[in-house]
């Protein structure tokens, strides 16, 4: 019992130290207006679509000033702006979210758009292209799984050849994306196993999976080899990573870093206060 108590105490101390370090960084960011994501182990980035009032040019400047490596979910037309500021597109767009791979009637369109995105991404020497299961529309989960596998086995050889990884996003079907098929990590991990390619992984969205299943850190620790990208946001509300929501991000960021993860960790929250201050605070919390 004493040994167990000592282990628990040590674990609590480690978590407390991580949170304290992140709080210190966040406090410093608020006080000085400066933060440098490169001080931590995670390659942080941000999703531009969450900040509609800020131009891509200004967002790129802000991202670079905070030590972020790039911006998520952009198209090839946006690449020159990123490169001007020494950034990469950490996730390139492809096909429609609702019209995805679980429904065969969308396969031709999806594969064409994924192929174009792969070529554009590879031409820059970048890594990631997003894809989606799409909405079920009455298709059962096993049939949807088989349909996704069929489509992905046609396109993953292209991704393998070009050194690009396709990332299917895990989204919640409870609040934001009703009827979306790939709405839990168990289904998603099984899909990755069936596809059987190192160039197909899951985009693990922490906000969405908190809604669907919780148990975030344990899921990451047990399945990190299937996760190729991460998104953040507070829950409920999908807003800043602050004390108005239930997720504690410093230990989550540490758990991801501790797996040896070397991919991208992108902030995807909808700000309700000063957007740059909120982003700076999020970056500071995740410097671990």
C-alpha positions, 0 to 999 in steps of 0.5 A: 500500500505504501509503494502504491501510495508513493507511485500515485504521489509521484504521478500526481507530482508529475502532472502538477509539475506539467500543469504548473510549467504550462501555467507559468508559460501561459502567465508569461505569455499574458504578461509579455505578449510573447510565446515560443512554441519551439521551446516545447516538444510539440510542433504546434500549428493553427487552423485558419478557418477558426479566425475568419476576421484575420487574413491569412497573411496576418495569421501567418505572421502571428503563427511564425511569431509564436514559434508555430510551424504552420497552418492547418486545412488550407488549399494549394492557392494558399501555399505561397503565403505560408512559404513567405513566412517560413511555414508549412501547410500542416494539413491540406484540404481534399474532398467534402466532409459529409460526402465521404468514403463510406458511401461508394457514390462519392468515391470517384469524386473523393479519389480525384480530389485526394489525388490532386491534394496529394500531388500538391502536398508532395510537390512542396515536400509536405506531409498531410492530406485530410480525408473523411468517412462522410455521413452514413445516410443509412449505411451500416457501420460494417458496410461503411468500413468496407467501402472506406477500405476499398477507396483507401486501398486505391489511393494509399499507393499514391500516398506511399509513392509521394511520401504523403500521409492521408489522415481521416478525421475523428468527428463527433456525431452528437453535437456538430456532425450528425450521422458522421460515420468515423465518430469514435476511436475504436471504429477508426483504429479498426479502419487503419488496421484494415487498410494496413498502410503507414500512409493512412492514419487518424486525425485525433480531434481532442474536442470531438472525442471528448464529446463522444468517448472521453478518456482522452489520455488513456486512448492516446497512450494505447493507440498513438501509433494510429494517430497521425495528427491532433486538433485542440479545442475546449469542451463544451463550446469549442472555444479557448483552452481556458477555465470555462471548459473541462479539458486540462490541456497541459497533461494532454499535450505532455501525454502526446509528447511522451509517446515520441510523437513528431507530427503536428498539433493544431489548435482548432478552437472558435475564439470568443475573446481576443483571438490572438490572445487566446491563441497565444495562451493555447500555445503556451499551455501546450509547450511541454 
